[in-house]
Amino acid sequence: MKPHTIKALRSYYGLTQGEFASRIGYARTTISEVENMRKYPSAALLAAITRQFEITDEFIAFLRDLEKMNKFIHDYTITHH
């Protein structure tokens, strides 16, 4: 699971970094560092996320597709103003 996928997952559930971190038993700063690519997510962090949110490979693929679509919409909006 990549940092952007973690952010997409958090956004999908409508959680702040603090709320997300609390649900998986981590500090908000850890989530911030991962999402901003200052730190790579550890195996323990990924395991906590998949346990808490019951993540499947299919759901990760969905989040990646959603993330790509959001980037496309964002890029399209910026270049077509």
HUFEN-V351861 format. One record per residue. RES is the residue in one letter. D_CENTER is the distance of its C-alpha to the mean C-alpha in Angstrom with 1 decimal. Layout:
# HUFEN-V351861
res = [RES | RES]
d_center = [D_CENTER | D_CENTER]
This chain:
# HUFEN-V351861
res = [M | K | P | H | T | I | K | A | L | R | S | Y | Y | G | L | T | Q | G | E | F | A | S | R | I | G | Y | A | R | T | T | I | S | E | V | E | N | M | R | K | Y | P | S | A | A | L | L | A | A | I | T | R | Q | F | E | I | T | D | E | F | I | A | F | L | R | D | L | E | K | M | N | K | F | I | H | D | Y | T | I | T | H | H]
d_center = [8.4 | 7.6 | 5.9 | 5.1 | 4.0 | 1.8 | 2.2 | 3.8 | 4.2 | 5.1 | 6.9 | 8.4 | 9.9 | 11.0 | 10.3 | 11.0 | 9.7 | 13.1 | 12.9 | 9.7 | 11.4 | 14.6 | 13.7 | 12.8 | 15.6 | 14.3 | 15.0 | 13.1 | 14.2 | 12.5 | 9.0 | 10.3 | 11.8 | 9.0 | 7.0 | 10.5 | 11.4 | 14.3 | 13.5 | 12.5 | 10.7 | 13.9 | 14.9 | 15.5 | 12.0 | 10.7 | 13.7 | 13.1 | 9.8 | 11.6 | 14.7 | 13.5 | 11.8 | 14.2 | 11.9 | 14.1 | 14.2 | 14.9 | 11.9 | 9.7 | 12.2 | 12.0 | 8.3 | 9.5 | 12.5 | 11.2 | 9.4 | 12.8 | 14.7 | 13.2 | 14.0 | 17.4 | 18.1 | 17.3 | 19.4 | 22.1 | 22.5 | 22.9 | 25.5 | 27.4 | 28.4]
